[in-house]
Amino acid sequence: MPRPTDRAARHQQTRHVEGGDRRSKYDGPVIMPEKKRRPERAARQSRPFDAAEMLRRIVRALTQADWKRLLPRLGIVAAAAAVLVGVIVGVRALVGDQPAQAPPVATIPPGVATQAPRNYPARGAALSAPLVTASPGGPRDLSFGAADIAFDQDYINMPTGIYDREIVFSSGSGSLAAEVMKAVYLYNLDTGEYQKVAETGEYKGEIYETLVNHDWIVWLDTDHGTNNKIYVYDRNNNTASTNKKFMLQNNKNGKPKLRLYGNTLIYMERTSKTVDSLVLFDLKEQDQITLFSFDEVATYGVSAPCAYEDWVVWAGPIAEEADQASGQDDIREEGEVSAIYYMKLSEDFDANGPHPRVYEPNTYVHEPLFNGEVFVWLDGNKSPGSSLYVSEPGGEPRLIETGVTTYTLGDGFVVYGKNEGVWVYIYDKGETCRLTSEGEKGILPVVTGRTVVWINKSANSDRDVLRYIILTDQDLYPERASDGKG
């Protein structure tokens, strides 16, 4: 289970003692001495209550009071009470209602393998079902069971690496005016335990582009200048720990965008002042090839590629022929539309090089994702007005949402962020559901398979807090349980 924060630990280790704000270091029960009453007071307290007698005493006290001296004091008391009421009203107006306490950490079902990939029931053809009309009560809320991740660093970078029940991210503490993300951590969702994998080796360096799977952990160690080093950690290497980590490459011209699947690492690399290249590196065989190059087309160089199983996917300009590996011949005039290039490494690669397939959705394409069923992409370079689309290869694009800049593709659904909320779109039935409950704030969602992680902006903490949920068939397809197809 996650460890309590330092604040919570300190709270649990202190005891409040009656009679002030003192704290006792004594670990045993606090025993207060019994107060003794004077005999005459005990006698008065033993008498039965007489309302008529009490009223006569009040009248006598009022008639005998010195009102010339008492009225100024009462005025001061009334003024102080008015000031106190004003302060309380002002504070409530500024602060507002406090958020509800976060739910307890979810219990992970037993018997689930930490790293073994899982097979999910086959679904119908993607996008074949009609769109689901939202109920009058609004979209379904799938946030039940989401849990926070406790961590002992102040800041957590977007956790781009998820593999089954493990996530990897960079983190650190200190002032944001200096470099903060100085170390790589591997966190296990089942146990709540984590380990530091590595620290930055650069002067004023930070770590980004963290990725993980069963065999490898990959990250980028950068000084935000001419040192942008790709490091790889071999999880199956049983030799000394110093041999587990090795530097793959140093990109002097900028920070590459990394993607990992199996032994395949792909990334966009700035190879010169005008050329960006899509590079594929086989981590097991230590082989590197260039799949595609963009000359003086900067917009596609900033678009991250995608790797899924044996597929490699990227965005590029439209070409007259799909079987042109460079993508630079017969390019149409640059306009508002571009293409998704995708290739199956076992089929679309021979001695003459790569032969990618091309899907033209009739929109601009930025950072396409693929899960073997559908493509998902933005029609802008993550500008505030960008729209999110989904389509099968060769199919008609379907608009998911507008005003989206962060999105990710899971098993059967798309997760995206909008208006500080996290949403899931189940594409084979066109239904949009909530992953953050109404009023809850979350940003930067990431998903692999059915595991979704995002940054919880509603957490009652001075530190960054991650939140996650593992979606099930019951969450996504409740109608199957009711009709016996679950």
N, C-alpha and C positions, 0 to 999 in steps of 0.2 A: 504494500500500500504506500502511497506517497507520504513522504515525511512531512510533519507539520512545519509551518514557517517559523522563523525565529521568534516572531511576535507572538504566535500562538503558544510556542514552547515556554516563552517567558511568562505568559499569562497563566499557564498551567502550573508553573513552578512557584507562584507567589500566592499568599493568603492574605485576605483583607481582615483586619481586626476591628471590632466595634470600637467607636470612640474617636475616629479620625481616619486619616489616609496613611496610617502607619502600616508597615508590612512586617510580618513575623518570619524569621528564619527557622523557627521551630517547626519540625516536620510532623509532630504529633497533633492531636486535636487541641483547639484553643479553648481553654476553660476560664470563664470569667468568674470572679468572686461573687458570692451571693450577697445582695444588698439587704441590710437589716433596717427595719422600720422602727421609728420611735413608738412607744406604747400609745400616746395620745392620738397619733396619726392612725395607728392601726384601729383604735376604737372608733374614730370618725369614719374610717372606710368600711367598718362593719355595719354601720347603720343603714336602714333601707332608704332609698331615694325619695325625697319629699319635694314635689314640683312646686307646691304653693310656697314653701319656705324658701326655695331657690329664687322664685320671682320676687318675694319681699326683699331679699338681700340685694338683688340687682337694682330695684327701685331706690332703696336706701343709699346704695353707692352712687347712683346718678344724681340724687338730690344733694349729696354732701360733697360732690367733686368740685375742685377749683377750676372752673371752665376757662378763666382768663389765662391760666398757665397751660391747660390741657389742649385748647383749640389749636394753637400754633404747632404743637407736636403732632396732632392728628393731621394737620395740613401737610406737614413734611412727609408723614407716612403715606398719605394718599398720593402725593406727587411721586414718591419713589415707586409705589405700586404701578402708577400709570407709565412711568419710564420702563419698568420691567416688562409690562405687557407689550409696549412698543418694540422692545428689543426682541422678544420672542416672536412676534408677528413678522418682523423684518428678517430674522434668521430663517424662518420657515419659508418665506417668499424667495430668498436667495438659494437655499439648499434644495427645497422641494422634498418630495417624498423620497425616503431612502430606499435603495433597491432591496428586493427580498434577498434573504440569505441564499447562497448557492446550494443546490441540492448536494447530497453526499456523493462521494465517488461511486460510480457504478461498479457492480460486481460482474466480472467477466465470467461467462459460463465455463465450467470446468471441462477438461478434455479437449480443448482446442489447441492444435499444434502452434508453436510460436512462429515457425518459419515455413512450414509446408504449405504450398499453394492449395487452394480449395476449389472444387468444381461446383458450379451453381446450376440449378435446373435450367433446362433450355427454355428460352422465351420465344414468342412469336416473331415474325419478321419485323425488323426495326422499322418504325414509322408507318407500319401498315394500319394501325388502329386509328380511329378518329380522335380528334382532340377531346380531352375531358373538360367538361364545363365545371367551373368551380362552384361549390355549394354556396348557398346564401350566407352561411356562417364563415366563409373565407376558406383559404387553402388549409389542407390538413397539416397539423403540427406534429412533426416527427422528433421533437427535441427531447422527449422523455427518455431517460437513460443516459443522456450526455453527461460527461464527467470532466472535471478540471484536472490539470496536471500540475502538481506542486513541484517547484524547482527553486534552487537556492541562489540563482543569479538574477540580477535586476532586469536584464534585457534579453529577449529571445528573438532571433531572426526568423523570418518566415520558414517553417519546416518543410522544405521542398522534397525531402527524402522520407518516404514511408514504404515499409515492406512488411506486409501482414500485421503483426503486433509490435513492430519496432519502428521508431522514428529517429531521424538524425537531424541535428540542427546546430547552428553556431550560437554562442551566447557569451555573456560577460556582464560585468558591473563597472560602475564608475560614471564619469561625466560624459554626456553625449557630445560635448564639444571636442572630445578626443576619440581615439579608436576604442571600440567597446567589444565587438564580436571577435574575441581573440582565441576561442577554443571550440573544438568540435565535440559534441556529446551524443552518445547513443542511449536512447531511453526505451525501456521495455514496458509496454502498456499493461501486461499481465502482472508483473511483479512490482512495478513502480520504481525499479532500480535503474540506475544509469551509470555510465562510465565515461571518463574523458578519453577521447580517442587521440587527439593531438592538439597542439597549440600553434599559433602562428609563428613562423620563423623569420618574418620580415620586420624591418624597422618601420614602425607605425603601420603594421600590417593588420588585416582583418580577414575573416573567413566567410565565404559565400558559396552558393551553388552546391550545397550538401546533398549527397545522394547515397542510397543504401539498397542492397539486396542480400540474398543469401550468401554470396561469395565476396562482395566488394563493398567498400565505403570510399566514396570519392568526394573531393572538395576542392575549392579554389582558394589559394592563399595569395592575397593581393595587397600591394601598397598603394593601390589606386593610381598607379603610374605605369612604369615600364616593367614591373615585376608582377606577373599574373600567372602563378605556378599551379598546375594541375597535379594534385597528389592522389595516390591510390593506396588503400589499405587492404591487404590480402587477408581475408578472414579465415582462410583455410591453410595459411602458412603456419606450421607448427614449430618453426625455428624461433630464434631469439626475436624479441619484439622489435628490435631495430631493423630487422629484415622484412617486417610485415609492411612497412610504409616505404613508398618510393615516389620520386617525382617523375611524372610522365612528360611534362613539357612546360616551358615558360613562354608565354605569349607576350611579346614586347609591345604590341600595338593596341592592346585593350583587353577587357575582361571577356573571355568566351562564355557562351551560354551552354551548360552541360546537360546532357540527358543520358540515362543509363537504363539498360534492360539486359539481363543475363550478363554475358561477357562483352556486350556491345556498348561502347561509350561513343556518343556522337556529340559534336559541338560546332557552333559557328565560330570561325576564327578570322580575325583581321590579319591577312598575310602581307598586306602592303597598305599604302595610303589610300588606294582606290579599290582594292580587291578584298572581298570577303569569301571565305571558302567553307563548305560543309565537309567536315573531317569525320571519318569513321575509324575507330581504334578498337581492335580486338584485344582485350585485356589478357586473355589466356594465351593467345599466340604471339602477342606483342607485334601485331601487324597494323600498319596505318595506310589508309588510302583517302584520296580526295574525291568525293562524290559529285560535287557541284561547285561552281564558282560564279560570283557576281562581280562584274567589273563596272565600277561607278554607278551602282544601284544600291545606295546605302539603306533604303527602306527594308530590303530583304535581309541584309546583314544583321539587323537588329531583331529579326524574327527568329525565336528559338525553334529548333527542330523537335521532332518527336520520335521515340523508339518504342515499339511495342512488339513483343515476340520477334518474328523474323522481318518485321516491317520497319522501314525508315520513311519519315514523312517530313516535308518542309514546304515553305511558300516560295514562289518565284514568279517571274513575269510570264505572260502567256507566250507560247511558241506555236508556230504553225504545225509542227510535228511533235508528237508525244515522245518519240524515240530519239531525242537529241539529248545526250548526256550533259552537255555544257549548258544548255538552255539559252545560249547567247545568239544562235543563228536565227534569222528570220523573225526577230522580235518585233511585235507590233508596236505602234506608237504608245508611249506610256500614257495610261489613262486611269480610270477609277476601278478597273477590274484586274485581277491577277489569277493565279492558278495554284492548286495544291498538287505537288509532285509526291508520288509515293511509289515505293518499290519493295518487292519481296526479295531479300538477299539471296535466297536459295534458287530463285527463278529468273530474276531480272538482272543478273550480273554474269558476265562471261569474260573471255580473254580480251574482248574489245572494250571492256569497261561496263559501267552501269547503264541500264536502259529503263529509266523511270517511266511510270504511267502518269497520266495527267488528268486531273478533274478540274473543270472550269465551272465554278458556281455562279458566274456572272456578278460577282462582287469583288471588292478588294479583300485580300486574305492576309491575316496576321496571326502568327503562331498557331498553326493548325494542330489539333490533337487527334489521335486515332486509337481505338480500342479493339480493332478487328471487325467492328460492325459499322460504326459511323465516324464521320469527321465532325469536329467542333472547331469554330474559329471566330475571330472578330473581324469586322469590316473596317477597322481603323487601328492605328498603332497605339491602342490603349488610351485613346483620348476620351474625355468624359461623355462624348456623344456616340461612342462606338456601340454597335449592335452585335449580339451573339447569335450565331446560326448553328444548325445541325443538319446533316444530310448523310445518306448512304453514298458510297462512291457511285457517281453517275446519276444520282437522284436529284430531286428538286429541293433546294434549300428551304428549311423551315426556320422562321424567326422565333427565338426563345424569349429574348428580352432586349431592351435598349438601355443605354446608360450603364453599361457593364465594362469594367476594366480587369477584374480578376475572375478566373474560371478554371475549372479542372474537370477531367473526364474519368468516371468510374465504371463499374461493371453494371451497365444498364441505365445509367443516369448521368446527368451533368450537374455539377455543383458550381454555384457562382455567388459572388457577393454584390450587393446593391443596397444603398442607403443604410450602411452599417448593419445589415442583416445577411444571413447565410441561407441560401435557397437551394433546393434540389429539384431538378426537372427530369422526370421519368419519361424518356423519349419515345418508348414504344407504345405509350398510351397518351402522351402529351399532357401529363399532369404536373403541376408545380406545387411543391409542398415546402413548409418551413423546416429549417434545422435550428434556427434560433427562435425562441418563443417571442410572442408579441411584447415589445418593450425591452427585450434583451439585445445587446449589441455585440456583433462579431465581424471580423474582417479577415481577409487573406486566407480563404479556405484552400485546402489541398486534399486530394483523395488518391488512394491506390486501392483498387478492388472495391471493397465495401467500407473501408476505414477512412473516415473524414476527420481532419484536424483543422482547427482555425484558432485565431487569437481572440480570446474572450475580453472584450472591452467593458463588460459589466461586472467583472470580478472585483470584489472588495479587497484590493491589494495594491500596494505601491509598486509591485513588480509586474512584469509581463506574465500573463497566465495563458496557457494553451488549454483548449477544450476539445474533446473528441467524442465521436460516437461511431459504433460499428452497426451499420444498417443490416436488416435481415429481410428475407422474403415477406415476412408478416408486415414489416414497415412499408415496403414498396408495393406489394401486391396483396392487400388484405382481402380483396374480392376472391382470390384463389382459395383461401381457407373456407369462405362461406359457400362456394360452389363445389367444394371437394377436389379442387385442382391444385391445392397448396403443396 
